[in-house]
Amino acid sequence: MASKLDFAHLPAPDGVNGWWESLPPAAPARTVTGEHAFDYVVVGGGITGLCAARRLAELAPDASVALVEADRIGRSTAGRNSGFFVDLPHDISSESYSRSVEADKADVRLQRHGIDYVRSIVKQHGIDCDWRDDGKYHASVNKKGHAALTHFAEGLARIGEACEWLDRSAIEKVTGTPFYESALFTPGCSTVQPAALMRGLAATQPANVTVFELSAVKGMDTGGAAKLLKFAGGSITTARVVLCTNAYAATFGGHPNGLLPVYTFASMSRPMNPDEIARLGGMQSWALIPADPMGTTVRRLANHRICIRNHFAFRPNLSVSDSDLAKSRQLHQRSFERRFPMLKDVELQYTWGGALCLSANNGALFGQREQGVFEAVGCNGLGLSRGSASGKLIAEYALGESHALIDQLLRQPHPRSLPMRPIADVAVTAAIWMKEFSAGAEL
Ligand SMILES: Cc1cc2nc3c(=O)[nH]c(=O)nc-3n(C[C@H](O)[C@H](O)[C@H](O)COP(=O)(O)OP(=O)(O)OC[C@H]3O[C@@H](n4cnc5c(N)ncnc54)[C@H](O)[C@@H]3O)c2cc1C
């Protein structure tokens, strides 16, 4: 029986990605032109697709693998994030990141598996992406935030994970700002320059992987043994497809409407000059997550820039407007000024947005969607570590390998369906608005 997937919404340039802009110019892209045949095609060159293509090639060295990406690798979502490879529980729909003991332990196992895999590639190939195993700070600005951190610390104790409290002056010594009241340090988180990492992962793929960029799949005939993927300039025939398109999968058709494309936004400052660096003080590099998941994430980068992230918006059509970007920039500016009054002249140079793939029940899609079509979709806001693991493991699953974590991923709940649009639009937007309102001072 012939079946089709229509890729209704393709990635759009949502603002200007500061991580990408601060790298040297990229080498020219290889695009899909003419007709090709590969044994495997991985669709989506984010962290999930990059790990899936690599793992297929590692385990099947005689097979040919194509990795196809609509944008440049490193410029789209996986190269737009705040660069936290989070190892610990991080349910952003909860009020303190934690879930049940069993769910938290399962998350940690999976996330560490992903982090270890990517760290080993970075080390093996010497990928220059500012990889740091320096941990992260969860910081609160008031009593409510402190209570959320206490709850998080209790959750960590229940699963035997270490953390360390910092009082106001200790966290000020790290960040240079007196803004935060208290913080919890957790040592296992790694951080990166995400665009540099994605570029490096693409450039160091095994020899049997061909990477195509600026090559959006426009449609796919998946019914027979041979699948046909159509592009503006050509086509690829293959026996097996692995879909790693995260939020974009929400619009393919055939999926429950439980995948929620929710955008979040970031801004990056220009580099601080020596006088500004001295005025700020603190450590040269640090990574901070708000006590309330809807609050503001901040990183001080070794290149003397500050990167700030907040604000969420449900955008089922997978693009944001100029007014979304202008509003986000305004929010970022306000959050920056509240934290760094000593840096009045340091302007935000870049602002951008990127699509997360959330679901109401933290569900995700992993496995075989139909004969020869596999998928690893649904980062739930934590794509760097979860995507690394699920990309690696979907490749192993497609090749018939077994692993306890594959079983874990196959058992996870599917995204829970929501009411049809426009009711879903109103419900999701209202839920985000209420959570942002409640985050209050953490913004
Ligand atoms: C501002 C911001 C901050 C964030 N901070 C963090 C963080 O600190 N830590 C963390 O873990 N996560 C963070 N995230 C989320 C993280 O970026 C995502 O979870 C992650 O990118 C998911 O990886 P992925 O490979 O599964 O999907 P994606 O990165 O979305 O990759 C999917 C790829 O598929 C491509 N694609 C889509 N349709 C097609 C098509 N038809 N043809 C070809 N290619 C197609 C897209 O261009 C895209 O590159 C953040 C996100 C944003 C926007």
The ligand as a Gaussian input file, in Angstrom:
#p B3LYP/6-31G(d) Opt

LIG

0 1
 C       16.916000      29.029000      22.577000
 C       16.931000      27.547000      22.880000
 C       17.620000      27.075000      23.990000
 C       17.666000      25.700000      24.254000
 N       18.492000      25.247000      25.240000
 C       18.709000      23.912000      25.360000
 C       19.713000      23.424000      26.225000
 O       20.457000      24.170000      26.846000
 N       19.847000      22.077000      26.339000
 C       19.078000      21.212000      25.624000
 O       19.234000      19.992000      25.772000
 N       18.161000      21.655000      24.764000
 C       17.968000      22.979000      24.595000
 N       17.086000      23.429000      23.667000
 C       16.349000      22.438000      22.872000
 C       17.248000      21.775000      21.826000
 O       17.790000      22.717000      20.956000
 C       16.438000      20.770000      21.067000
 O       15.877000      19.891000      21.993000
 C       17.315000      19.999000      20.103000
 O       17.723000      20.826000      19.056000
 C       16.570000      18.790000      19.549000
 O       17.447000      18.125000      18.677000
 P       16.900000      17.286000      17.467000
 O       18.053000      16.890000      16.646000
 O       16.016000      16.202000      17.960000
 O       15.941000      18.281000      16.675000
 P       16.322000      19.617000      15.893000
 O       17.514000      20.236000      16.455000
 O       15.069000      20.413000      15.804000
 O       16.716000      19.054000      14.473000
 C       15.751000      18.688000      13.532000
 C       16.320000      19.085000      12.191000
 O       15.446000      18.629000      11.170000
 C       15.548000      19.552000      10.112000
 N       14.388000      19.362000       9.252000
 C       13.085000      19.594000       9.551000
 N       12.303000      19.308000       8.507000
 C       13.138000      18.881000       7.521000
 C       12.930000      18.443000       6.183000
 N       11.694000      18.386000       5.645000
 N       14.016000      18.082000       5.453000
 C       15.267000      18.112000       5.987000
 N       15.520000      18.522000       7.249000
 C       14.455000      18.901000       7.999000
 C       15.557000      20.897000      10.821000
 O       16.102000      21.917000      10.023000
 C       16.406000      20.595000      12.043000
 O       17.766000      20.934000      11.863000
 C       16.968000      24.802000      23.411000
 C       16.283000      25.273000      22.306000
 C       16.261000      26.619000      22.027000
 C       15.532000      27.104000      20.815000

